[in-house]
Amino acid sequence: MKRIFTSIGLVALLSCFSVFGDMPRNEGKLLALRALKIDAGTITTVERDATGTRTIVKLVLNPAKGSNIHVEVWLPDAEKWNARFLGLGNGGAAGKINPAGLSGMSAAGYAVATTDMGTAPNSDSGIGNEEVWKDFGYRATHLMTVVAKQIVKAHYGKAPELSYFSGGSTGGQQALQEAQRYPGDYDGIAASVAAHCRTPLHAYFLWNDQILKKCPFTKSQDASVIAATNEYMASREIPIAAGNFVSDPRCTAQDIEAVIALARKKDATLTEEHGAALRKLFDGPRHAVTGERIFNGIPLGSSIEASHGHLYLFQWVFGKDKNLADINFGADIDTYTAKLAPYLNAENPDLRAFAKRGGKLIMTLGTADSVVPYLASIDYYERVIERQGGLDQAQSFFRFYVVPGLAHGGGPGINQAPNLLDAVRTWRETGIAPFDLQGRHIENGKTSWEMPIYPYPTQTGWNVATKSFKPVDGKRGGVDRIAERFRPAAVE
């Protein structure tokens, strides 16, 4: 009887081997990924996508009670993989995953991942929840990176040769948090329109919101102020910008007064009340008691209409029922800063660890962007220069490009910025640092003009004799430094 069962068991075992031997290679890989154990998380889905050229892994991470981070990792088939891992940033308050970016970059050969940053289903998830603050600030992006690399290694049998991160706006916050907090995560980082100075930025939104609730501007009045600014600043501009957009909004109080006067002269609907509001909007928020700088004001030549809203961070601290018009810029801003800034802000200028390992970072901001004004990034980059010991030392691994006339998507000047991921990858892999990057102005789907952009502080000038662009020395600084108390040290 024993021999009979042994024979039966052998037949069953050989049959099992035959089944697995005949199993399609991809199905075997799917089973292996489904069985993969990850720290503080669960793989929920492993499947082939409709194209039949890649594998999609979905998972949930729960590093703490109250934390619920969704991550997706898209893996092109081995023969299409470029041996690179790419982390993609999110936008706004996050809370969802955009498959378009994952699809495009995986089709380009990257093993790519992104996260909802732990704020699903919407920004209300952060109300009173400190774990969500940590996730949104830094934790979700780092954990996404760690687990994605684990999945990449399990899937391909080897780790990525190099890893890159690309993100804009909130994705820019994620990018700089990675460089500052986790310098070993990425070899190259592309941070466009980076919202790295997060809590002061939202204080700016609230400042503008409170002013505009009391003294609204119509779209026509907003356009009148922009037109007056372009006219007033035209004499300082190169031909392509003069009268069309402002390539350098840094200005004096006298400039602001002149712009207000010209706007009111050309638009009779702009009242003295509008003039007073513009002074506050262009100056920006200050502490109500100490007068310390919280954030700079709306850049000259950018949209007033776009400069407010996005007030969910105040609800995170003060609750959904709080009347935001009642929040003051004294004790309330102190409370808000103390609770959120150590998690959300990416303001540490010490990037030595990232630089030492050969990391490369490119950051851009647009001069017509009133959603994430570039002035705070000049402040940050100047502090990086100080920490590194000079401009040359900073530029050896970190280059900052101020893009003339770029808004937060579109804009009156350059409205298609260069591909930063390609630029940072070329820099990291060839050792050749970028100098000029090409920006374009697109109208009706076609390029109407192009313009080189140079790394700060170099600006784009005009050679009258040859009728061509040229690099010219630009000024350093020229913006108020955000007070240190509003950018406290980061904490875990």
C-alpha positions, 0 to 999 in steps of 0.5 A, spaced: 500 500 500 505 504 501 508 503 494 502 505 491 501 511 494 508 513 493 507 512 486 501 516 486 505 522 489 510 521 484 505 522 478 502 528 481 509 531 483 511 530 476 504 533 473 505 539 477 512 540 474 509 539 468 504 544 469 509 549 472 514 548 466 508 549 461 506 556 465 507 562 461 513 566 463 509 572 465 504 568 469 510 565 473 512 572 474 505 575 476 505 569 481 512 571 484 510 578 485 503 577 488 507 573 493 512 578 495 512 580 502 513 588 503 514 592 510 507 595 513 503 594 506 500 589 502 500 588 494 493 588 492 493 587 484 498 584 480 496 584 472 498 585 465 495 591 462 491 591 456 497 592 451 501 586 453 507 589 454 508 591 461 506 589 468 502 593 473 503 592 481 498 596 486 499 596 493 497 599 500 502 602 505 500 603 512 506 605 516 502 607 522 495 607 524 491 613 520 496 612 514 493 609 508 498 610 502 496 607 495 502 606 490 502 603 483 508 601 480 508 600 472 514 595 469 515 594 462 517 587 459 524 586 460 526 587 453 523 594 453 526 596 460 532 601 460 534 599 467 532 605 470 527 607 475 523 613 475 519 616 481 513 621 479 510 626 483 503 628 484 500 635 484 495 639 488 493 635 495 494 629 491 489 623 493 489 620 487 494 616 482 494 619 475 495 613 470 497 617 464 504 619 467 505 612 469 503 609 462 507 614 458 514 613 462 513 606 462 512 606 454 519 610 454 522 604 458 522 606 465 520 602 471 516 607 474 512 608 480 507 614 483 503 615 490 497 618 492 501 621 498 496 618 503 491 623 502 485 619 498 479 620 497 480 627 498 484 633 502 479 632 508 483 626 510 488 630 513 484 634 518 487 633 525 490 627 522 498 628 523 500 621 520 497 624 513 501 630 514 507 626 515 505 622 509 503 628 504 510 631 507 515 626 505 513 619 508 509 617 502 514 618 497 520 615 500 516 609 502 514 608 495 521 609 492 523 603 497 518 598 495 518 600 488 525 598 488 524 592 491 519 590 486 523 592 480 529 587 483 524 582 484 521 582 477 527 583 473 532 579 477 536 586 479 536 593 481 535 599 477 542 601 475 540 608 476 534 612 479 530 618 477 525 623 480 521 627 476 515 632 479 512 639 478 508 643 483 507 638 489 511 634 485 517 639 486 516 639 494 516 631 493 523 632 489 526 636 494 524 632 500 527 626 497 534 630 496 534 633 503 531 627 507 533 621 503 539 623 499 540 616 497 534 614 494 535 618 487 541 619 482 538 625 479 532 629 480 527 634 476 523 639 480 519 643 476 515 649 479 517 646 485 512 648 491 517 646 496 516 652 501 509 649 503 506 652 509 509 659 507 506 658 500 499 657 503 499 662 508 500 667 502 494 663 499 490 665 505 493 672 505 491 673 498 484 670 499 482 674 505 484 681 501 480 679 495 474 677 499 474 684 501 476 687 495 474 683 489 478 684 482 474 682 475 478 678 470 478 685 466 481 688 472 486 683 473 488 683 465 488 691 466 493 690 472 497 685 468 497 690 462 500 696 466 505 692 469 508 689 462 508 696 459 511 699 465 517 694 465 517 694 458 524 698 458 527 693 462 526 687 457 529 684 451 525 685 445 521 679 445 518 680 452 517 688 452 510 689 453 508 682 452 510 679 459 515 680 465 521 676 465 524 679 471 519 681 476 523 683 482 522 690 483 522 696 488 516 699 492 516 705 487 515 700 481 509 697 485 506 704 486 508 706 479 504 700 476 498 701 480 498 708 478 498 706 471 493 701 472 488 706 475 490 711 469 488 706 464 482 702 467 477 707 471 474 701 474 480 700 479 478 704 485 483 707 491 480 700 494 483 696 489 490 700 489 490 699 497 489 691 496 494 691 490 499 694 495 498 688 500 498 683 494 504 685 491 508 686 498 505 679 501 504 676 508 508 678 514 507 676 521 501 681 524 505 682 531 513 682 529 512 684 521 517 678 519 516 676 512 512 670 511 512 669 504 513 674 498 507 677 494 504 676 487 510 677 482 508 683 478 505 681 471 502 674 474 495 673 475 491 675 481 485 671 480 490 665 480 493 667 487 488 664 492 485 658 494 488 651 496 486 653 503 486 645 505 492 646 510 488 650 514 483 646 515 487 640 517 490 644 523 483 648 525 478 643 522 472 644 517 468 648 520 473 654 521 471 660 518 478 661 514 476 669 514 477 669 521 484 666 521 489 671 523 497 672 521 499 672 529 498 667 533 494 663 528 499 662 523 504 661 529 500 655 531 499 653 523 506 653 522 508 649 528 504 643 526 505 643 519 511 646 517 516 641 520 513 635 516 511 639 509 516 644 508 522 642 504 527 648 506 533 645 508 539 648 504 544 642 506 544 638 500 551 635 501 550 628 502 546 628 495 552 632 492 557 627 495 553 621 492 553 624 485 546 626 485 544 632 480 538 636 481 535 641 476 529 646 479 525 651 475 520 656 476 516 661 472 516 668 472 509 669 471 507 664 476 502 666 482 500 659 484 508 657 486 511 664 485 519 663 484 521 668 489 521 663 494 526 659 490 531 664 489 531 665 497 532 657 497 537 657 492 541 663 495 541 659 502 544 653 498 549 657 495 551 660 502 551 652 505 555 650 499 560 655 500 559 659 493 555 659 486 560 654 483 560 649 488 552 649 488 552 649 480 556 643 480 550 639 482 544 643 483 542 648 477 536 653 478 532 656 472 528 661 472 523 661 466 521 668 463 513 668 462 511 661 464 505 661 469 503 655 473 501 651 466 501 655 460 503 663 460 504 669 456 512 667 455 515 661 455 509 656 456 513 649 454 519 648 458 524 644 457 524 636 458 528 636 465 528 629 466 532 628 459 536 634 462 538 631 469 539 624 466 544 627 461 548 630 466 548 624 471 550 619 466 555 623 462 557 628 467 556 634 462 552 639 466 547 643 462 547 650 461 542 653 456 535 649 456 530 651 450 524 654 452 518 655 447 512 659 446 506 654 443 500 657 440 495 653 436 499 647 437 505 650 434 511 653 436 511 661 435 518 662 438 523 659 442 528 662 447 534 659 451 534 659 458 540 660 462 542 657 470 540 662 475 543 668 476 545 668 468 539 671 464 537 671 457 539 678 453 539 680 446 545 681 441 542 687 437 548 687 432 546 679 430 539 679 432 540 673 437 539 671 444 545 671 449 547 670 456 548 676 460 550 676 468 543 677 472 543 680 479 543 675 485 537 675 490 533 681 490 527 678 494 526 678 502 528 672 505 523 668 509 523 669 516 527 662 519 521 661 524 516 660 518 521 654 515 523 651 522 527 644 522 524 638 519 522 632 523 520 625 522 
